[in-house]
């Protein structure tokens, strides 16, 4: 697979892990379709980068997007499902719409987009790859994280079952579970990772893992990769500086 050029869809490519992944893939010579709710955030044009608008909260827009994507980019052979968000608190603090939106963005939309694009990927002559960005929250439930953990546990179970379903095809399914990554993910939350080296993961670390999976040989599958800080530290805003 070394030296092979891929055409990869990256959801949530305007910041954080998604942006780092897009930059990495472009540097390696791949074509990248990067989605965001606001494509005007992509301010640095690149001949191999194709920005696109996508709202994961809208099932109808997902269908239209998938139908257009297969026609506009017939060489599509890789998808990085990165878009998502975190919302934490006691279960009783969540309204029903909040519960629905979190599951829609973090799991249901990913499953819907997979269902829509899987027939196209199965027809590709070379290996295609579905890579999902999970979380350490997919491995162990934690207090104040009941719904976020549920969304990531659902994604993990989905990838395990889908991997088995695709076992006799050229489609490979992988899950990457990062620990706390130093990104804007924490801007709207009341906690964040430590600032010292080794207390968090960098977005570029996850991007490197994605590149490794995408360029792996077709005779094996990378099932899951767990990435953890060497020394996990959680800081609560307003309490520790």
C-alpha positions, 0 to 999 in steps of 0.5 A, a space after each residue: 500500500 505504500 505510495 498508493 494515493 487515496 481519496 478520503 472523506 474526513 468529517 469534522 475537518 475544520 478543526 482539531 483531529 479532523 484538520 490535523 488528519 486532513 493536513 497530514 493526508 494532503 502532505 502525503 499526496 492524497 485527495 481529501 474531502 473535508 466536511 464542516 457545518 461552516 466550510 468557510 472556515 477552510 481559508 487556505 486553498 489546496 489543490 487536493 482539498 475539497 471542502 463540503 458542508 455537512 450537518 450531521 443533525 439533518 438525516 435528509 442532508 446526509 442522504 443528499 450529501 452521500 448521493 452527490 459524493 459518489 458522483 463527484 468523487 468516484 475514486 472515494 476509498 476511505 472515510 474518517 468519521 471524526 465529527 462529534 462533540 462532548 456533553 457531560 453531566 448527570 443523566 437527570 440534567 439532560 433534556 430529551 432533545 439533548 439526548 437525541 442530538 448527542 446520539 444523532 451526531 456521535 453515533 446515528 449519523 455515522 451509521 447512516 452515512 456508512 450505510 449510504 456509502 458502503 455499496 460504493 466502497 464495496 465496488 472499489 477495485 482496491 481496498 477501502 477503509 472505514 475509520 471511526 474516531 471513538 474515545 477512551 469513553 468507549 472502553 470504560 463508563 465514567 461518572 457524568 459521562 453516561 450519555 457520551 459514553 453510551 454514544 461511544 460504546 454504541 460506535 464501538 459495538 457498531 464497528 465490531 459488528 460491521 468489521 465482521 460483516 465486511 470480512 469477505 469484502 475489500 472494505 476494512 473497518 477500524 476504530 481509534 480510541 484516543 484519550 484526552 486530546 489537546 483540542 477545542 473539544 474542551 472549550 465548551 466543557 468545564 474540564 480539560 487535560 493537563 498542559 505539561 508534555 505527556 498529560 494529553 495527546 496531540 491531534 497530530 498523534 491521532 492523525 499519524 495513527 489514521 495514516 498508519 491504518 489507511 496505508 496498512 497492507 490489505 491482507 490484514 485489518 487494524 481492529 482497534 488502536 487505543 491512544 493514551 497520555 503517558 500521564 493523564 491529568 484532568 484540570 477543572 476550569 476555575 479550580 486549578 488556574 
